[in-house]
Amino acid sequence: MSSVAAQMMPTAKGSRAVRAFRGRRRLQATQRRPARTPVSPESIGGVLTNATKAAKRWYHRPPPAARSARLLFVSAHLLHLAAMGLIVLSGDWAWTLANSALLLTGALAVEFTPVQLKRPLSMAVFMTAALTNLFWLQVPTALAWFAPLFFLKLLVCHLVLEAPLERWRNHA
């Protein structure tokens, strides 16, 4: 065997390192895949479903229990934040607590605001949450979509009542 060919052949140590590297990459890929797969369709479906007129009619039905049902729905989503922060993000308490505080204070503010201010306030809280997650809380790039969709679903699509549609009349 020529000396050039001998130099190009991997040593036993080198081949083990290559196999270990490939195995680690495969393990990382399998660890990431289950975390993204069930969460993304639920988030996208949640945004679309909560934005429908049917969902608005149901969650904004007349009292007595409409407000508490909306706030209970939002509060139940704290489990999603806990799962994302503590399981997917490997115990990131800062991310979990910051997003939980943003969600609860934002939901309470939107819910107890006069109806004509709910939409602008929900958008302001949504933008605050999105910017907080993009600039101050560390999240892997592959999961940067989660918080904006999550807050869009709950604060903008769920808590804001649909405006009635009116046709323009000619007053000529």
Secondary structure, DSSP 8 states (H G I E B T S, - for coil): --HHHHHHS--HHHHHHHHHHHHHHHHHHHHHHHHHTTHHHHHHHHHHHHTSHHHHHHHT--SSSHHHHHHHHHHHTHHHHHIIIIIITSS-HHHHHHHHHHHHHHHHHHHTS-HHHHHHHHHHHHHHHHHHHHHTS---GGGTTHHHHHHIIIIIIITS------------
